[in-house]
Amino acid sequence: MGQDREFTAEERRFTLRTIQTYIKIWEAEQRDNLTRDRDERLALQRGETIQQRDDDDEEEKVKPDVMAELEKAIEEKMAQMEEAEPTLDDETKDGRTK
């Protein structure tokens, strides 16, 4: 039983922005993982230990928690949307479910 309603333009924009943000985060994480894997393989071929390289890189890797920011934005938007929904009385709810 899904909702049979039109989405507002703002809801569509929010969904598209969320998807675009998720794509950017996903691609950045994948790029970082591939780079790290490549660097680890090269380090092993040169005889370095992974710990030595990680100690050098750790000072450079100070990045914000993007996922936490995204989740917070989603929760705020969902709360706004819930507040904006009209409250339905029992009679109206019964009519929609039948």
PDB file as gemmi writes it, atoms N, CA and C in Angstrom:
CRYST1    1.000    1.000    1.000  90.00  90.00  90.00 P 1                      
ATOM      1  N   MET A   1       0.846  -1.165   0.000  1.00  0.00           N  
ATOM      2  CA  MET A   1       0.000   0.000   0.000  1.00  0.00           C  
ATOM      3  C   MET A   1       0.902   1.243   0.000  1.00  0.00           C  
ATOM      4  N   GLY A   2       1.115   1.810  -1.142  1.00  0.00           N  
ATOM      5  CA  GLY A   2       1.953   2.994  -1.259  1.00  0.00           C  
ATOM      6  C   GLY A   2       1.142   4.262  -1.210  1.00  0.00           C  
ATOM      7  N   GLN A   3       1.849   5.336  -1.277  1.00  0.00           N  
ATOM      8  CA  GLN A   3       1.173   6.628  -1.276  1.00  0.00           C  
ATOM      9  C   GLN A   3       0.801   6.991  -2.704  1.00  0.00           C  
ATOM     10  N   ASP A   4      -0.408   7.437  -2.884  1.00  0.00           N  
ATOM     11  CA  ASP A   4      -0.872   7.865  -4.204  1.00  0.00           C  
ATOM     12  C   ASP A   4      -0.956   9.382  -4.237  1.00  0.00           C  
ATOM     13  N   ARG A   5       0.184  10.012  -4.115  1.00  0.00           N  
ATOM     14  CA  ARG A   5       0.198  11.465  -4.119  1.00  0.00           C  
ATOM     15  C   ARG A   5       1.353  11.950  -4.972  1.00  0.00           C  
ATOM     16  N   GLU A   6       1.232  13.162  -5.424  1.00  0.00           N  
ATOM     17  CA  GLU A   6       2.288  13.786  -6.201  1.00  0.00           C  
ATOM     18  C   GLU A   6       3.342  14.329  -5.240  1.00  0.00           C  
ATOM     19  N   PHE A   7       4.592  14.239  -5.651  1.00  0.00           N  
ATOM     20  CA  PHE A   7       5.650  14.842  -4.862  1.00  0.00           C  
ATOM     21  C   PHE A   7       5.783  16.301  -5.273  1.00  0.00           C  
ATOM     22  N   THR A   8       6.075  17.137  -4.289  1.00  0.00           N  
ATOM     23  CA  THR A   8       6.247  18.549  -4.595  1.00  0.00           C  
ATOM     24  C   THR A   8       7.589  18.752  -5.289  1.00  0.00           C  
ATOM     25  N   ALA A   9       7.746  19.888  -5.908  1.00  0.00           N  
ATOM     26  CA  ALA A   9       9.005  20.203  -6.587  1.00  0.00           C  
ATOM     27  C   ALA A   9      10.152  20.220  -5.584  1.00  0.00           C  
ATOM     28  N   GLU A  10       9.885  20.726  -4.390  1.00  0.00           N  
ATOM     29  CA  GLU A  10      10.926  20.774  -3.368  1.00  0.00           C  
ATOM     30  C   GLU A  10      11.338  19.372  -2.932  1.00  0.00           C  
ATOM     31  N   GLU A  11      10.378  18.472  -2.805  1.00  0.00           N  
ATOM     32  CA  GLU A  11      10.687  17.090  -2.435  1.00  0.00           C  
ATOM     33  C   GLU A  11      11.520  16.417  -3.529  1.00  0.00           C  
ATOM     34  N   ARG A  12      11.198  16.678  -4.767  1.00  0.00           N  
ATOM     35  CA  ARG A  12      11.972  16.112  -5.879  1.00  0.00           C  
ATOM     36  C   ARG A  12      13.399  16.651  -5.881  1.00  0.00           C  
ATOM     37  N   ARG A  13      13.538  17.976  -5.680  1.00  0.00           N  
ATOM     38  CA  ARG A  13      14.877  18.577  -5.634  1.00  0.00           C  
ATOM     39  C   ARG A  13      15.686  18.007  -4.482  1.00  0.00           C  
ATOM     40  N   PHE A  14      15.048  17.868  -3.316  1.00  0.00           N  
ATOM     41  CA  PHE A  14      15.735  17.312  -2.155  1.00  0.00           C  
ATOM     42  C   PHE A  14      16.227  15.896  -2.451  1.00  0.00           C  
ATOM     43  N   THR A  15      15.374  15.081  -3.066  1.00  0.00           N  
ATOM     44  CA  THR A  15      15.745  13.706  -3.392  1.00  0.00           C  
ATOM     45  C   THR A  15      16.903  13.679  -4.380  1.00  0.00           C  
ATOM     46  N   LEU A  16      16.832  14.500  -5.406  1.00  0.00           N  
ATOM     47  CA  LEU A  16      17.914  14.535  -6.396  1.00  0.00           C  
ATOM     48  C   LEU A  16      19.222  15.024  -5.785  1.00  0.00           C  
ATOM     49  N   ARG A  17      19.145  16.062  -4.927  1.00  0.00           N  
ATOM     50  CA  ARG A  17      20.362  16.552  -4.265  1.00  0.00           C  
ATOM     51  C   ARG A  17      20.952  15.476  -3.365  1.00  0.00           C  
ATOM     52  N   THR A  18      20.094  14.747  -2.661  1.00  0.00           N  
ATOM     53  CA  THR A  18      20.566  13.676  -1.781  1.00  0.00           C  
ATOM     54  C   THR A  18      21.269  12.597  -2.587  1.00  0.00           C  
ATOM     55  N   ILE A  19      20.682  12.216  -3.702  1.00  0.00           N  
ATOM     56  CA  ILE A  19      21.285  11.191  -4.557  1.00  0.00           C  
ATOM     57  C   ILE A  19      22.616  11.681  -5.119  1.00  0.00           C  
ATOM     58  N   GLN A  20      22.664  12.933  -5.568  1.00  0.00           N  
ATOM     59  CA  GLN A  20      23.904  13.477  -6.111  1.00  0.00           C  
ATOM     60  C   GLN A  20      24.990  13.526  -5.045  1.00  0.00           C  
ATOM     61  N   THR A  21      24.625  13.919  -3.834  1.00  0.00           N  
ATOM     62  CA  THR A  21      25.591  13.961  -2.735  1.00  0.00           C  
ATOM     63  C   THR A  21      26.102  12.559  -2.435  1.00  0.00           C  
ATOM     64  N   TYR A  22      25.186  11.596  -2.410  1.00  0.00           N  
ATOM     65  CA  TYR A  22      25.570  10.210  -2.150  1.00  0.00           C  
ATOM     66  C   TYR A  22      26.533   9.713  -3.229  1.00  0.00           C  
ATOM     67  N   ILE A  23      26.250  10.041  -4.479  1.00  0.00           N  
ATOM     68  CA  ILE A  23      27.128   9.631  -5.580  1.00  0.00           C  
ATOM     69  C   ILE A  23      28.519  10.224  -5.398  1.00  0.00           C  
ATOM     70  N   LYS A  24      28.586  11.510  -5.060  1.00  0.00           N  
ATOM     71  CA  LYS A  24      29.884  12.160  -4.870  1.00  0.00           C  
ATOM     72  C   LYS A  24      30.662  11.504  -3.740  1.00  0.00           C  
ATOM     73  N   ILE A  25      29.977  11.228  -2.625  1.00  0.00           N  
ATOM     74  CA  ILE A  25      30.635  10.597  -1.487  1.00  0.00           C  
ATOM     75  C   ILE A  25      31.120   9.200  -1.873  1.00  0.00           C  
ATOM     76  N   TRP A  26      30.266   8.442  -2.541  1.00  0.00           N  
ATOM     77  CA  TRP A  26      30.609   7.080  -2.946  1.00  0.00           C  
ATOM     78  C   TRP A  26      31.835   7.080  -3.872  1.00  0.00           C  
ATOM     79  N   GLU A  27      31.826   7.957  -4.871  1.00  0.00           N  
ATOM     80  CA  GLU A  27      32.939   8.005  -5.810  1.00  0.00           C  
ATOM     81  C   GLU A  27      34.227   8.427  -5.122  1.00  0.00           C  
ATOM     82  N   ALA A  28      34.139   9.381  -4.202  1.00  0.00           N  
ATOM     83  CA  ALA A  28      35.334   9.820  -3.474  1.00  0.00           C  
ATOM     84  C   ALA A  28      35.883   8.690  -2.611  1.00  0.00           C  
ATOM     85  N   GLU A  29      35.003   7.967  -1.940  1.00  0.00           N  
ATOM     86  CA  GLU A  29      35.445   6.846  -1.109  1.00  0.00           C  
ATOM     87  C   GLU A  29      36.080   5.756  -1.961  1.00  0.00           C  
ATOM     88  N   GLN A  30      35.473   5.441  -3.093  1.00  0.00           N  
ATOM     89  CA  GLN A  30      36.031   4.417  -3.974  1.00  0.00           C  
ATOM     90  C   GLN A  30      37.401   4.845  -4.510  1.00  0.00           C  
ATOM     91  N   ARG A  31      37.508   6.109  -4.887  1.00  0.00           N  
ATOM     92  CA  ARG A  31      38.787   6.625  -5.380  1.00  0.00           C  
ATOM     93  C   ARG A  31      39.852   6.539  -4.273  1.00  0.00           C  
ATOM     94  N   ASP A  32      39.472   6.912  -3.043  1.00  0.00           N  
ATOM     95  CA  ASP A  32      40.415   6.825  -1.926  1.00  0.00           C  
ATOM     96  C   ASP A  32      40.824   5.383  -1.659  1.00  0.00           C  
ATOM     97  N   ASN A  33      39.851   4.459  -1.717  1.00  0.00           N  
ATOM     98  CA  ASN A  33      40.162   3.052  -1.474  1.00  0.00           C  
ATOM     99  C   ASN A  33      41.101   2.500  -2.549  1.00  0.00           C  
ATOM    100  N   LEU A  34      40.834   2.827  -3.804  1.00  0.00           N  
ATOM    101  CA  LEU A  34      41.708   2.360  -4.882  1.00  0.00           C  
ATOM    102  C   LEU A  34      43.111   2.943  -4.754  1.00  0.00           C  
ATOM    103  N   THR A  35      43.190   4.207  -4.404  1.00  0.00           N  
ATOM    104  CA  THR A  35      44.495   4.844  -4.218  1.00  0.00           C  
ATOM    105  C   THR A  35      45.254   4.182  -3.080  1.00  0.00           C  
ATOM    106  N   ARG A  36      44.558   3.932  -1.977  1.00  0.00           N  
ATOM    107  CA  ARG A  36      45.191   3.294  -0.820  1.00  0.00           C  
ATOM    108  C   ARG A  36      45.674   1.887  -1.183  1.00  0.00           C  
ATOM    109  N   ASP A  37      44.828   1.119  -1.901  1.00  0.00           N  
ATOM    110  CA  ASP A  37      45.225  -0.223  -2.313  1.00  0.00           C  
ATOM    111  C   ASP A  37      46.458  -0.191  -3.208  1.00  0.00           C  
ATOM    112  N   ARG A  38      46.459   0.754  -4.156  1.00  0.00           N  
ATOM    113  CA  ARG A  38      47.616   0.880  -5.053  1.00  0.00           C  
ATOM    114  C   ARG A  38      48.874   1.233  -4.273  1.00  0.00           C  
ATOM    115  N   ASP A  39      48.744   2.186  -3.357  1.00  0.00           N  
ATOM    116  CA  ASP A  39      49.903   2.618  -2.573  1.00  0.00           C  
ATOM    117  C   ASP A  39      50.420   1.499  -1.683  1.00  0.00           C  
ATOM    118  N   GLU A  40      49.503   0.702  -1.121  1.00  0.00           N  
ATOM    119  CA  GLU A  40      49.926  -0.426  -0.281  1.00  0.00           C  
ATOM    120  C   GLU A  40      50.673  -1.465  -1.105  1.00  0.00           C  
ATOM    121  N   ARG A  41      50.178  -1.740  -2.297  1.00  0.00           N  
ATOM    122  CA  ARG A  41      50.847  -2.719  -3.161  1.00  0.00           C  
ATOM    123  C   ARG A  41      52.248  -2.213  -3.553  1.00  0.00           C  
ATOM    124  N   LEU A  42      52.348  -0.940  -3.905  1.00  0.00           N  
ATOM    125  CA  LEU A  42      53.659  -0.385  -4.258  1.00  0.00           C  
ATOM    126  C   LEU A  42      54.603  -0.404  -3.067  1.00  0.00           C  
ATOM    127  N   ALA A  43      54.067  -0.098  -1.884  1.00  0.00           N  
ATOM    128  CA  ALA A  43      54.893  -0.105  -0.678  1.00  0.00           C  
ATOM    129  C   ALA A  43      55.406  -1.513  -0.391  1.00  0.00           C  
ATOM    130  N   LEU A  44      54.556  -2.504  -0.575  1.00  0.00           N  
ATOM    131  CA  LEU A  44      54.985  -3.883  -0.341  1.00  0.00           C  
ATOM    132  C   LEU A  44      56.052  -4.303  -1.354  1.00  0.00           C  
ATOM    133  N   GLN A  45      55.925  -3.847  -2.582  1.00  0.00           N  
ATOM    134  CA  GLN A  45      56.920  -4.170  -3.598  1.00  0.00           C  
ATOM    135  C   GLN A  45      58.262  -3.518  -3.288  1.00  0.00           C  
ATOM    136  N   ARG A  46      58.221  -2.339  -2.665  1.00  0.00           N  
ATOM    137  CA  ARG A  46      59.460  -1.641  -2.300  1.00  0.00           C  
ATOM    138  C   ARG A  46      60.020  -2.136  -0.976  1.00  0.00           C  
ATOM    139  N   GLY A  47      59.240  -2.930  -0.251  1.00  0.00           N  
ATOM    140  CA  GLY A  47      59.716  -3.474   1.014  1.00  0.00           C  
ATOM    141  C   GLY A  47      59.339  -2.631   2.220  1.00  0.00           C  
ATOM    142  N   GLU A  48      58.534  -1.585   2.032  1.00  0.00           N  
ATOM    143  CA  GLU A  48      58.096  -0.773   3.163  1.00  0.00           C  
ATOM    144  C   GLU A  48      56.988  -1.509   3.898  1.00  0.00           C  
ATOM    145  N   THR A  49      56.821  -1.166   5.143  1.00  0.00           N  
ATOM    146  CA  THR A  49      55.680  -1.714   5.858  1.00  0.00           C  
ATOM    147  C   THR A  49      54.510  -0.746   5.719  1.00  0.00           C  
ATOM    148  N   ILE A  50      53.325  -1.271   5.789  1.00  0.00           N  
ATOM    149  CA  ILE A  50      52.119  -0.450   5.662  1.00  0.00           C  
ATOM    150  C   ILE A  50      52.040   0.531   6.827  1.00  0.00           C  
ATOM    151  N   GLN A  51      52.483   0.122   8.001  1.00  0.00           N  
ATOM    152  CA  GLN A  51      52.403   0.984   9.182  1.00  0.00           C  
ATOM    153  C   GLN A  51      53.255   2.239   8.996  1.00  0.00           C  
ATOM    154  N   GLN A  52      54.439   2.119   8.382  1.00  0.00           N  
ATOM    155  CA  GLN A  52      55.284   3.288   8.161  1.00  0.00           C  
ATOM    156  C   GLN A  52      54.580   4.309   7.278  1.00  0.00           C  
ATOM    157  N   ARG A  53      53.952   3.816   6.209  1.00  0.00           N  
ATOM    158  CA  ARG A  53      53.262   4.719   5.293  1.00  0.00           C  
ATOM    159  C   ARG A  53      52.049   5.355   5.956  1.00  0.00           C  
ATOM    160  N   ASP A  54      51.307   4.569   6.744  1.00  0.00           N  
ATOM    161  CA  ASP A  54      50.125   5.091   7.424  1.00  0.00           C  
ATOM    162  C   ASP A  54      50.493   6.174   8.425  1.00  0.00           C  
ATOM    163  N   ASP A  55      51.610   6.005   9.112  1.00  0.00           N  
ATOM    164  CA  ASP A  55      52.037   7.027  10.065  1.00  0.00           C  
ATOM    165  C   ASP A  55      52.326   8.340   9.356  1.00  0.00           C  
ATOM    166  N   ASP A  56      52.913   8.270   8.161  1.00  0.00           N  
ATOM    167  CA  ASP A  56      53.215   9.476   7.397  1.00  0.00           C  
ATOM    168  C   ASP A  56      51.943  10.144   6.877  1.00  0.00           C  
ATOM    169  N   ASP A  57      50.978   9.343   6.427  1.00  0.00           N  
ATOM    170  CA  ASP A  57      49.754   9.869   5.813  1.00  0.00           C  
ATOM    171  C   ASP A  57      48.723  10.331   6.835  1.00  0.00           C  
ATOM    172  N   GLU A  58      48.803   9.862   8.055  1.00  0.00           N  
ATOM    173  CA  GLU A  58      47.755  10.145   9.032  1.00  0.00           C  
ATOM    174  C   GLU A  58      47.622  11.638   9.319  1.00  0.00           C  
ATOM    175  N   GLU A  59      48.719  12.357   9.285  1.00  0.00           N  
ATOM    176  CA  GLU A  59      48.663  13.794   9.540  1.00  0.00           C  
ATOM    177  C   GLU A  59      47.910  14.517   8.422  1.00  0.00           C  
ATOM    178  N   GLU A  60      47.956  13.982   7.204  1.00  0.00           N  
ATOM    179  CA  GLU A  60      47.308  14.619   6.068  1.00  0.00           C  
ATOM    180  C   GLU A  60      45.822  14.284   5.983  1.00  0.00           C  
ATOM    181  N   LYS A  61      45.368  13.211   6.624  1.00  0.00           N  
ATOM    182  CA  LYS A  61      43.994  12.719   6.456  1.00  0.00           C  
ATOM    183  C   LYS A  61      43.050  13.266   7.525  1.00  0.00           C  
ATOM    184  N   VAL A  62      42.830  14.531   7.535  1.00  0.00           N  
ATOM    185  CA  VAL A  62      41.845  15.120   8.437  1.00  0.00           C  
ATOM    186  C   VAL A  62      40.702  15.607   7.563  1.00  0.00           C  
ATOM    187  N   LYS A  63      39.660  14.755   7.423  1.00  0.00           N  
ATOM    188  CA  LYS A  63      38.521  15.142   6.596  1.00  0.00           C  
ATOM    189  C   LYS A  63      37.248  15.042   7.425  1.00  0.00           C  
ATOM    190  N   PRO A  64      36.291  15.905   7.188  1.00  0.00           N  
ATOM    191  CA  PRO A  64      35.067  15.888   7.990  1.00  0.00           C  
ATOM    192  C   PRO A  64      34.235  14.647   7.707  1.00  0.00           C  
ATOM    193  N   ASP A  65      33.397  14.317   8.649  1.00  0.00           N  
ATOM    194  CA  ASP A  65      32.520  13.169   8.488  1.00  0.00           C  
ATOM    195  C   ASP A  65      31.327  13.597   7.639  1.00  0.00           C  
ATOM    196  N   VAL A  66      31.451  13.403   6.355  1.00  0.00           N  
ATOM    197  CA  VAL A  66      30.451  13.854   5.400  1.00  0.00           C  
ATOM    198  C   VAL A  66      29.146  13.085   5.575  1.00  0.00           C  
ATOM    199  N   MET A  67      29.239  11.810   5.867  1.00  0.00           N  
ATOM    200  CA  MET A  67      28.033  10.995   6.031  1.00  0.00           C  
ATOM    201  C   MET A  67      27.194  11.494   7.203  1.00  0.00           C  
ATOM    202  N   ALA A  68      27.830  11.890   8.299  1.00  0.00           N  
ATOM    203  CA  ALA A  68      27.085  12.399   9.451  1.00  0.00           C  
ATOM    204  C   ALA A  68      26.344  13.676   9.080  1.00  0.00           C  
ATOM    205  N   GLU A  69      27.000  14.538   8.307  1.00  0.00           N  
ATOM    206  CA  GLU A  69      26.353  15.770   7.872  1.00  0.00           C  
ATOM    207  C   GLU A  69      25.163  15.469   6.969  1.00  0.00           C  
ATOM    208  N   LEU A  70      25.327  14.505   6.073  1.00  0.00           N  
ATOM    209  CA  LEU A  70      24.248  14.133   5.168  1.00  0.00           C  
ATOM    210  C   LEU A  70      23.064  13.547   5.929  1.00  0.00           C  
ATOM    211  N   GLU A  71      23.350  12.649   6.871  1.00  0.00           N  
ATOM    212  CA  GLU A  71      22.278  12.053   7.664  1.00  0.00           C  
ATOM    213  C   GLU A  71      21.531  13.113   8.470  1.00  0.00           C  
ATOM    214  N   LYS A  72      22.268  14.081   9.016  1.00  0.00           N  
ATOM    215  CA  LYS A  72      21.636  15.155   9.779  1.00  0.00           C  
ATOM    216  C   LYS A  72      20.710  15.979   8.884  1.00  0.00           C  
ATOM    217  N   ALA A  73      21.171  16.290   7.672  1.00  0.00           N  
ATOM    218  CA  ALA A  73      20.354  17.065   6.740  1.00  0.00           C  
ATOM    219  C   ALA A  73      19.090  16.298   6.351  1.00  0.00           C  
ATOM    220  N   ILE A  74      19.230  14.992   6.154  1.00  0.00           N  
ATOM    221  CA  ILE A  74      18.070  14.169   5.803  1.00  0.00           C  
ATOM    222  C   ILE A  74      17.070  14.143   6.946  1.00  0.00           C  
ATOM    223  N   GLU A  75      17.568  13.941   8.172  1.00  0.00           N  
ATOM    224  CA  GLU A  75      16.671  13.912   9.336  1.00  0.00           C  
ATOM    225  C   GLU A  75      15.937  15.236   9.504  1.00  0.00           C  
ATOM    226  N   GLU A  76      16.648  16.353   9.315  1.00  0.00           N  
ATOM    227  CA  GLU A  76      16.011  17.660   9.440  1.00  0.00           C  
ATOM    228  C   GLU A  76      14.921  17.834   8.390  1.00  0.00           C  
ATOM    229  N   LYS A  77      15.212  17.431   7.163  1.00  0.00           N  
ATOM    230  CA  LYS A  77      14.240  17.570   6.087  1.00  0.00           C  
ATOM    231  C   LYS A  77      13.029  16.676   6.338  1.00  0.00           C  
ATOM    232  N   MET A  78      13.265  15.456   6.804  1.00  0.00           N  
ATOM    233  CA  MET A  78      12.160  14.540   7.097  1.00  0.00           C  
ATOM    234  C   MET A  78      11.285  15.106   8.219  1.00  0.00           C  
ATOM    235  N   ALA A  79      11.903  15.705   9.226  1.00  0.00           N  
ATOM    236  CA  ALA A  79      11.141  16.309  10.322  1.00  0.00           C  
ATOM    237  C   ALA A  79      10.287  17.461   9.796  1.00  0.00           C  
ATOM    238  N   GLN A  80      10.854  18.276   8.903  1.00  0.00           N  
ATOM    239  CA  GLN A  80      10.097  19.375   8.311  1.00  0.00           C  
ATOM    240  C   GLN A  80       8.918  18.850   7.509  1.00  0.00           C  
ATOM    241  N   MET A  81       9.141  17.783   6.772  1.00  0.00           N  
ATOM    242  CA  MET A  81       8.084  17.222   5.942  1.00  0.00           C  
ATOM    243  C   MET A  81       6.970  16.623   6.812  1.00  0.00           C  
ATOM    244  N   GLU A  82       7.353  15.981   7.918  1.00  0.00           N  
ATOM    245  CA  GLU A  82       6.352  15.411   8.812  1.00  0.00           C  
ATOM    246  C   GLU A  82       5.507  16.498   9.463  1.00  0.00           C  
ATOM    247  N   GLU A  83       6.154  17.610   9.815  1.00  0.00           N  
ATOM    248  CA  GLU A  83       5.422  18.720  10.419  1.00  0.00           C  
ATOM    249  C   GLU A  83       4.464  19.354   9.415  1.00  0.00           C  
ATOM    250  N   ALA A  84       4.840  19.365   8.154  1.00  0.00           N  
ATOM    251  CA  ALA A  84       4.028  20.008   7.131  1.00  0.00           C  
ATOM    252  C   ALA A  84       2.843  19.140   6.701  1.00  0.00           C  
ATOM    253  N   GLU A  85       2.891  17.837   6.954  1.00  0.00           N  
ATOM    254  CA  GLU A  85       1.796  16.956   6.549  1.00  0.00           C  
ATOM    255  C   GLU A  85       0.554  17.279   7.367  1.00  0.00           C  
ATOM    256  N   PRO A  86      -0.581  17.343   6.721  1.00  0.00           N  
ATOM    257  CA  PRO A  86      -1.808  17.603   7.481  1.00  0.00           C  
ATOM    258  C   PRO A  86      -2.153  16.376   8.332  1.00  0.00           C  
ATOM    259  N   THR A  87      -2.644  16.648   9.520  1.00  0.00           N  
ATOM    260  CA  THR A  87      -3.040  15.542  10.376  1.00  0.00           C  
ATOM    261  C   THR A  87      -4.402  15.051   9.932  1.00  0.00           C  
ATOM    262  N   LEU A  88      -4.561  13.759   9.904  1.00  0.00           N  
ATOM    263  CA  LEU A  88      -5.798  13.154   9.450  1.00  0.00           C  
ATOM    264  C   LEU A  88      -6.564  12.588  10.637  1.00  0.00           C  
ATOM    265  N   ASP A  89      -7.858  12.792  10.626  1.00  0.00           N  
ATOM    266  CA  ASP A  89      -8.664  12.183  11.674  1.00  0.00           C  
ATOM    267  C   ASP A  89      -8.905  10.715  11.312  1.00  0.00           C  
ATOM    268  N   ASP A  90      -9.450   9.948  12.245  1.00  0.00           N  
ATOM    269  CA  ASP A  90      -9.650   8.511  12.035  1.00  0.00           C  
ATOM    270  C   ASP A  90     -10.557   8.224  10.847  1.00  0.00           C  
ATOM    271  N   GLU A  91     -11.580   9.041  10.653  1.00  0.00           N  
ATOM    272  CA  GLU A  91     -12.514   8.806   9.552  1.00  0.00           C  
ATOM    273  C   GLU A  91     -11.814   8.955   8.200  1.00  0.00           C  
ATOM    274  N   THR A  92     -10.960   9.970   8.067  1.00  0.00           N  
ATOM    275  CA  THR A  92     -10.241  10.186   6.824  1.00  0.00           C  
ATOM    276  C   THR A  92      -9.242   9.057   6.586  1.00  0.00           C  
ATOM    277  N   LYS A  93      -8.567   8.613   7.642  1.00  0.00           N  
ATOM    278  CA  LYS A  93      -7.619   7.517   7.510  1.00  0.00           C  
ATOM    279  C   LYS A  93      -8.321   6.249   7.049  1.00  0.00           C  
ATOM    280  N   ASP A  94      -9.501   5.967   7.629  1.00  0.00           N  
ATOM    281  CA  ASP A  94     -10.245   4.780   7.248  1.00  0.00           C  
ATOM    282  C   ASP A  94     -10.661   4.847   5.786  1.00  0.00           C  
ATOM    283  N   GLY A  95     -11.035   6.007   5.315  1.00  0.00           N  
ATOM    284  CA  GLY A  95     -11.447   6.177   3.924  1.00  0.00           C  
ATOM    285  C   GLY A  95     -10.290   5.964   2.972  1.00  0.00           C  
ATOM    286  N   ARG A  96      -9.068   6.315   3.375  1.00  0.00           N  
ATOM    287  CA  ARG A  96      -7.912   6.152   2.489  1.00  0.00           C  
ATOM    288  C   ARG A  96      -7.439   4.711   2.431  1.00  0.00           C  
ATOM    289  N   THR A  97      -7.662   3.971   3.491  1.00  0.00           N  
ATOM    290  CA  THR A  97      -7.173   2.590   3.493  1.00  0.00           C  
ATOM    291  C   THR A  97      -8.103   1.633   2.798  1.00  0.00           C  
ATOM    292  N   LYS A  98      -9.334   2.042   2.538  1.00  0.00           N  
ATOM    293  CA  LYS A  98     -10.303   1.145   1.896  1.00  0.00           C  
ATOM    294  C   LYS A  98     -10.250   1.253   0.410  1.00  0.00           C  
TER     295      LYS A  98                                                      
END                                                                             
